[in-house]
Amino acid sequence: MSNKFPDIRPRRVRFSWENTPLHWVPGDPTSTHVINALHLLLPAGERWFVHVFKQALPLVTDEGLKERVKGFMGQEGTHAVAHQRVLDHMKEQGLDPAPYVENVEWLFERLLGDGTAPPAARTGWLRERLAMIAAIEHYTAVLGQWILDARPLDEAGADPVMMDLLRWHGAEEVEHRDVAFDLFTHLDGGYARRVRTMALAGPLLVWLLHRGSRFLMANDPLVAGRITPKWTHFLHRSAQGRVPTLRGLALAAPRYLRPGFHPSQEGDLRQALDYIAVSPAHAEYRRFSG
């Protein structure tokens, strides 16, 4: 199995946030905070991915898959740290994300945590969470490809460090797009579970991003009280190509549920690897590490 997949491994990166403004899409707090809402979700969500995969790892009998799972876990841990530093930078700029992040942490650590199911149902609960992660990873791969292609953000003058973070992360999501699905298939693969978790993952993701962007707009010291976020603002920015479209996210679900679907059918792996090879974050790490 491992011969036909890329060598998935964590990479050493560094992002310098000193010159990144709060509105890193100039003059566009809506696009800034719609995408910033991802930063609110990712540290807790990716730590949860790693926690669940650690429980599943001893059950994996395919050595190639096991190595890919370990690489996935390393990448997700690195992503969590990188996005946490964005949250720290946000707080330094006067926008404290903690109240919303605490709700996200409760969702992953308590509602989706180990103690939700009784001991007799722990195996089924592990499989359910693996299926949920596979469904979420489908969306992260879709979003990863979107940000790799999002030239309107470059044209709008988006901060290059933030764009590098998003594209480096998005490229690695495309790179490991099939690991969670293959792990779920290896340990369960039930179609009913796949449908059920996708039906939950898509609406939950949109709801969390919507609420997160509203929270950021309401607490942004530069716009609080002056701009009331509305769906029309989001739709206008999505039409400009600055944020993902609801249509694009909605169409991702039926593709995932097609018989015979495999995540290797999603995204452009060559494009993702090409970006990883030139990401400025690698040079930045080497420069500061000596």
N, C-alpha and C positions, 0 to 999 in steps of 0.2 A: 504493500500500500504506500509506503513512504517514498518510493522512487518517483511517483508521478505528482508529488506535491512539493511546494517550495520549502526550503529549510527555515522553519518558523523559529525565531529566537528573539529575545529582547535586545534592544539596541540602546547604547548610551547616547543620550541627547541632553542638551541644555537650552533653555529659552531665557533670554534676558528681557524682563518686562519693564525696565526703568522708563523707557520712552513710549510705552503703549498707552494711549489715552483711554479714558473710561468709555467714550464712544469711538470705538476703533474702526467703525465704518463712518467716515466723517459726515457730520450733519444728519446722521440717520440712526437715532436711538432705537427705532423699531427693529431694523435688521440686526443691529448690535445685540439687542436683548433677546430676540427670538433665538439667535444662535448661542448667546451666552447661557440660555436656559439649559443647554446641554452640559455646561460646566457644573451646574447645580446637581445634575443627576449622576454624572459619570464616576466621580470618586467612590461614592457608596455603592453604586451599581457594579462597578468592576471589581471592587473588593468582594462583593457577594458572589460574582462569577467565580473568582478564585477559590473562595470558601467551599462552594458547592462542588467544583471540579476536584478539589482535594479529597472530598468524600467519595467521588466516583472513581478516582484514579486506581485504587487497588482492585477494582472490578474489571478493569480493561485487560483483555487477553491478547489483543493485537499490539505487538511491540512498536510497530510503526505509528499506529494511532496514539499509543501512550506517549511517544516522544513529541508528537505534534501537540497533544494536550498540555504537556509540560511547557512547550514553547509558547502556546497560547496563554497559559497562566503567567508566564514571565512578561509577555507583552502587556497583558491587562493590568498587572501590577504597576508597570512603568507608566501606563496611561493614567492610572488613578493618581499617582504622584504628580504628574505633569499638570493635570487639571486642578488638583488641590492648590497648586501654586498660583493658578489663575484666580481662584477664590480668595487667596491671601492678598493678591494684588488688588482685587476688587475692593476688599475691605480697607486697604490702605488709601484707596481713592474716595472713601466715604460711603460706599455701598456695602453694607454688612449682609452677606448671604446666609448667615447662620440660622435664622428662623425657618427659612424654607428648607435648607439642607437637613435640619433636624427632622423634619417631616419625611424627607426622602430616606434618611437613615432608619427611621422607624419602619417604613415600608419594607425595606430590604432585610433589616436585622430582626424584626419582630414578626410582621405579617407574613413574610416569606422566609422566615428563619427556621432553624432546626426544631424549635419547640412547638411549631404550629400543629403538627400532626402527632397523634399518640404513638407510643413506641411500636405498637403492632402495625402501624401504617407507614413507618419510616422509609421502607424500601420504595413504596409507591410514591411517597412524597419526594424522595430524591429524583425519581424518574420524571415526576411532574415538573420539578424545577429545572431539570436538564432540558426538557421540552420547551419550557418557558425561555430559557437562555438561548436555545436554538432559534426560537421565533424572534427574540430581541436582536440576536446577531444578524438575522436576515435584514432587519431594518438598519442596523449600523453599517452593514455592507452597502446598502442602497444609499445611505447618507454619505458614506465614504466616497462612493463614486461621484455623488452629486458635488461634493466640495472639491474634488479633483478637477471637475469640469466647470466650476463656478467662476467663469471669467468676468461676469458683471461685478463681482466684488472687487476684483483687481482694478477694473475700470473706474470703480467708485473711490479708489484710493485707500482700500482697507489696509490696516496695519500689517506690515509684512511678517512680523514675528507671530502675530495671532494666526495669520493665514498659514504660516509654516506649521504651527502646532496642529491646526485643524487638518491640513493636508497630510502631514506625517501620520497623524492618528488615523485619518480616513484611509490612507494607503495601507496601513497595517490591518485595518478592518477588512479591506478587500483581500489582502494577502491571506488572512486566516479565516476567510468567510465560511469555509466548510467544516471547520474543526468541531464546533458545537453541534452541528447537524449530524456529523459522522459519529460523534460520541453518543448522542441520543439514539441514533439508529443502531449502534453497536449494543447498547444496553437495554433498549426497548423498541423504539421505532413505531409504536402503535399509531395508526392513522387518526383514530378518534382523539387521542391525546394531542397529536400534532394540530388538529383542527381547533380543539378547545383552547390550547395555549395561544395559538395565533389570534383567535377571536378576542382574547383578553389583551395580548401584548400590544396590538396596534392601537386600539382606543385608549389604553392606559398611557402609552407613550405620548400620543397627541394631547391627552388631558394634562399630563405632567408638564409638557413643554408649554402648553397654553398658560397654565397657572404659574409656571416659573417665569415666563416672560412678563406676565402681568405684575408679579411680585417685584421683579427687577425695575420695571417702569415706575411702579408706585414708590419705590424706595431710592430711586436714582436722584441724587442731590441736584443734578443739573436740570432735570425735567419734572420732578415730583410736583404734582398739583397743576402743572401747565399742560400736560398732554394726557388725555384719557385713552388708553389703548383700546382699539376696536378691531373687529375682524376685517373691516375694510382696509385698515392700515396693513395688516398682514397680507391680504389678497393683492394689494397694490405692489408690495415689495416682492411677493412671489412671482407676479407677472413680470417684474423687472429682472427676475433671475437672481435676486439677492438672498432669498431664503427658499427652502424647498417648497414645492407645491403640495397641497393636500391631495390632489389627484395622483401625483407621483407616489405618495405614501400609500394611498388607498389601493392603487394597482399592484403594489408589492405583495399584498396578501393573497390574491388569487394565484399569482405565479408560484408562491410558496406551497400552495395547496394542490397544485397540479400533480396527478399521478406521474411518477417518474422524475419529479423535480430533484435537482441537486444544486447546492449553492455555487458550484463551479460554473454554472450557467450565468451567474450574475457578475457584473462588473468587468473591468478590464485589468487583468492581473499584470500584464506587461506594463501598462501605464502606471500602476501602483508601484511596482518594483523600480521603475525608472525614477519615480519621484523620490522614493526612499533613498536611492543612490545619490541624489543631489540635494537632499534636505539640508538647509543651513544649520539645523540644530546639531548635526553630527560634528561639523567643523567648530561650532561654538563650544561643544563639550571638549573637544581636543585642545582648543585654545585656552580654556580655563583649567584644564587638568594638567597642563604642562606637557 
